[in-house]
Amino acid sequence: MHVIENQAPQAPYVSVLVPVCNTAKFLPECLTSLLNQSLKNIEIICLNDGSTDNSLDILKSFQNRDGRIRIVDKENEGYGATMNLGVHLAKGDYIGIVESDDYAHKHMFKKLYTFAQKHDCDIVKCNYYEHSETGNVLCKPFAAFPKKRVFDPREYRAITGILPIIWAALYRRSMLLDNAVRFNETPGASFQDTSFVFQCWACARRVALLPKGLIYYRVDNAASSVKSSKKVCAVCKEYESSYRFLEKDPKRMEAFREIIHVNKIGTYKWNYDRIDAASKLEFAQAMAREYRQARDKGELQERLFDPHDWALLEQLMENPEEFVKTHPETMY
């Protein structure tokens, strides 16, 4: 690992982590959006995870333009290890994440940081735009939850089941460090945001949601890891990690032990639908084992599930082999 230092502020308000792996095509737009932020007291930590294209050259050229950019050039270790290193190196009071094929609204970090400071927040999240060559579509994943006021996730446990979108947020750095919130260091980039964001919700006590879309999430990058159908059961490891995190604190376990099993079903349905037919039985068997274990511990509460999902689970737990026969393509 080689860290290319600069003249970044010693006490930045926000550290923006930018994981980079062969995204040279989109990197200039991403970095330009960060250098143009209206909140000036930031550091931009670019984590080059073994890129084989000219991403590193692009990073160096931008660093020559602005000393707030710090470059970490390292061997490829995967998304989780890369992000954990970024959190360790960050100096800001808050940490933001911008994927290197996305870009941020000019006032994104000013709006998030100003609200976080004023209201002493652990997490502040915003809406986002899906971006493609055909235009931008505003997405509002938090439509059902309070806006512009502070609340405890324990009051709205369903928020833990919303799409991770870790890049549409600020996180208090001390909250992450004090609670040992970490990404799974599994190979590649396979759902590591799932457990990370659940851990954040579980240990945060003061969170807020802003209604404006402040980041542009690219949906037309064919190389995006989310499009991969490999690693059939990788998402299961994320929920296993989330459960282990709860086990470390009895109060967290009490608050979230039931909802975590409700959250799983939506993610698992999506994963079941995207993997190929030859892999569906393996995944169905893994799901059945997990839900049987939860049932045996008394952690499955029918009242919390959608009736259709509960019927699916009952069939799945009874006979995963028959389940695959009756659901050869989709769980929906």
N, C-alpha and C positions, 0 to 999 in steps of 0.2 A: 504493500500500500504506500502510495506517495501523496502527501498533502501539499498542494501548491497554495501557499498562504498569500495574503494580500493586505490591504489597508482597511479591512472591514471594521465597522465600529466595535469597540471592546464590549459595549453593553447595548446590543441591539434590542429593540422592542420585540421583534419577530425574527425567528430563523425559518427560512423557507427551504425545505428539503426537496431537491429535484433529482430523483433517480434516473439515470441515463443508461440505456443499453441499445445501441444501434438505432438511434432515432434522429440521425443527422437531418433527415428531410424536414422534420418539424421543429427541431431544436431552436433555430433562430427566432421563430415566432414566439415560442415559449419564453425564452430569455429576454427578448425585447419587452414583452408584457410585464416582466418582473422588474426590469430596470426602470420602466416608466411608472411604477407604482407611486401614488400620491403620498403614501407613507414612506418616507425616505430612510428612516432609521431601521433598516433591515439588513440581514445578511442572507446571502443566497448560496446554500451549500449544494454544489453539484457533485453527485456521487456517480462517477463513471464506472459501471460494473462490467469491465472487460469488453468494452465496445470494440468491434473489429472494423467499423466504418470510420469516417472522419469526425465522429462526435467530439473526441478529445481536442482536435484542432479547433473546432468551432468554440468549445468552452474556453480555450486559451485566448482566442481572438476577442471574445466578449469580456474576459477578465482584464485584458489590456485596456478596454474601454472604461471599465468600472471596477474599482477595488473592492466593492462589496461582495463580489463573487469569490467564493472559496471552492477550489477544485480538489476532490479526492479521486485519485486515479488508482484503481485496484483491480485485482484479478476477479473474474466472474465467480460470484458466490451465491447469486440468487437474490430475489427481491427482499426477503425477510432480513437476511444478514446485512444487506446494504442499508436498509432503513434503520435497523438497530444502531448501526454505526453512526448514521446521521443524527439520531436522537442524542447519542453520546457526545458528539462533537458540538452540538448546538449550544449557543450562548444566550439566545433570546429568552425573554420571559414567556413567550408563547411560541409554539411550533406550528407551521403550516406545511402542507404538502402540495406540490404541483407536479403532476406527471409530465414528462418531457415532450409528450405529443399533444398536450393541452395548453391552454393559455388563460391568463387571468384578466378580469376587468381592471381597469386602471385604479379604481378605488376599492378593490376587494379587501386588501389587508388593512387599509385605513378604517373602513367601516367595521370590519370584524374586531380589530384591536381596540378601537374607540369604545365599542359596546362592551367588550370583555373587561376593559379597564374600569369603566364607569360602574359596572354592575358586579365586579369581582367574580367573573365566570371561570369555571373550569374548562368548559367547551362552548364555543359559539359556532353554529352551523348556518349555512345559507342554501338557497336553491341554486340551480345550475342550468346551463343550456347544453343540449346535445348539439354538437357542431359537426357539419359535413359540408361538402361542396355545394349542396343544394340550399343551405341556410342554417338557421339556428331555431331550436325548439325549446321553449322554457319548460323545465321539469320541476314539479313541486312535490317531492316525496314526503314532505312533512305537513301536507295540507290539513291533516286531522289533529294537529297538535298546536298548542298556544304559540303565538308569535310575539316577538319583541318583549318578552317578560321572562324572568328567571324561574325555573322550576327544577325539581329533583326528579331524575329518571325513575325513581321508585314510585312516584305518583303516576307515571305514564309508562308502564313497563313495556307496552307494545312498541315503543320507539326503538327498542333494541332489535326489532325485527325488520326495520327499514333497511333498504339497500345500504351497504357500507359507505359509499362515497366519502372516503377518508380525506379526499382532496378538496372538499367544500367546507373547510372548517379551520378553526384554530384550537389548539390544545395547550393548556397550561403545562409548561415543561416540568415544573415541580410535581404536578399530579402524576405524570408519566413515570418520573424517576422514583418518587416516594412509594408508589404502588407497584413498582417493577412491571409496568405494562410493556410488553414486548411483542414483536412480530415473530411468528414461527419461522425458523431458519431452514425450512424445507427447500429442496432444489427448485430452481426456476422461479416462475411467478405464478403460483397456483393458489389463489384465494386467500393469501396471507392477510389481506385486509379484513377478512371475516372475523377472526378472533381478536385482532387488534381493536376494532371498533366496539366489539362487545365488551372487552375489558374496560375500554374508556367509559362507556355508559355505566358499567357496573360500579366503577369507583368514583365517578363524578357526582357531585352533590348540587352544583349550581351550573345549569346549562341554559342556553337560549338559542332561539331560531330566528333568523332574519329572512324576510319574505323575498328579497330581491335575488335574482340570478346574478352571481358574481364570478363564475368561472365557466369556461367553455370546454366541455368534455368531447373529445373527438371520437366519433363513432364510425368513421370511414378509414381507419387504419387497419389494413388487412393483416398486419403482423401483430396486432394486439393480443396479449396473452389470454384475454377473456374469450377469444374465439377458438382456443385450443380445446380439443376433445380428449386430450391425453389425461393420464393420472385419474383414473376412474373414481377412486375413493379419497382423493386429496382433500376434498371439502370436509370429509368426516374427521380428519385430523384437526381441522380448525375448530370444530365443535367440541372435540375431545379436549383441546387446549383451553377453550373457554370454560368448560366444566371444571377442569383442574384449577383454573384461576379462582373460580367461586369457592372451591374447597379450602382455599387458604384463609378465608374469612367467613365465619359462621353467619354474620349479618348479611353479607352479600349472598351467600348460599340461600338463606331463608327468603330473601327478596326476589331472587331470579331463577331458582332451581326449576320451577315449573314452566316459566315463559321460554326458557332456552329450548325446550322440546317442541314448543309451538313454533318458534322461529325456524327450526330446522326444516319443517315440512315444506315450506315455500322454496327454500334453497335446494332441497333434495329433489323436489319435483322438477325444478329447472335443470338440475344436473342429470337426472334420469332421462329427460327428453333430449338432451344434447349429445349424450354418448351413443356410440353405435350399438346395434342390436346384440352383438356378440358380448358386450360388456354389461348388459342390463341385469342379468342374473347375479353376477358378482356384486353389483351395487345393491340390488334388492335384498340379497342375503345380509349385507353389511347393515343396511337400514333396519332390517327385521331384528338383528341382534341388538342394536342400540335401543330400539324402542321397547323390546322385551325387557331389557335391563332396567330401563326407566320405569316401566310398568311394575316390575317386581319391587322397585324401591318406593312405590307409591307416588311417583312424580308425574304421572300422566293424569291430567284432569280434563275429562271430556268437555266440561263446560267452557273451557278456554279455546277449544278447537272449532273451526268451521265444520258443520255437519258432514259435508262431502269429504273433507280431509280426514275426519275421524273414521268414516267408513273405509277409506283407503287404508288407513293404518291398521284397522282390525283385520282386513283381508291380508295385508302384508305380513303382519305378525303371525297369523294363522298358518300361512303357507306361501313363502316367497316364490317358490317355483311355479305354483298355480297363478300367482299374481302376475308374473311376467307373461304367462300365456294369455291372460285376459287383458293385459296392458302391453302389447308388443311394441308400441311406439311412444305412447305418452301416458302420464299419470293424470292429465287433466280431463 
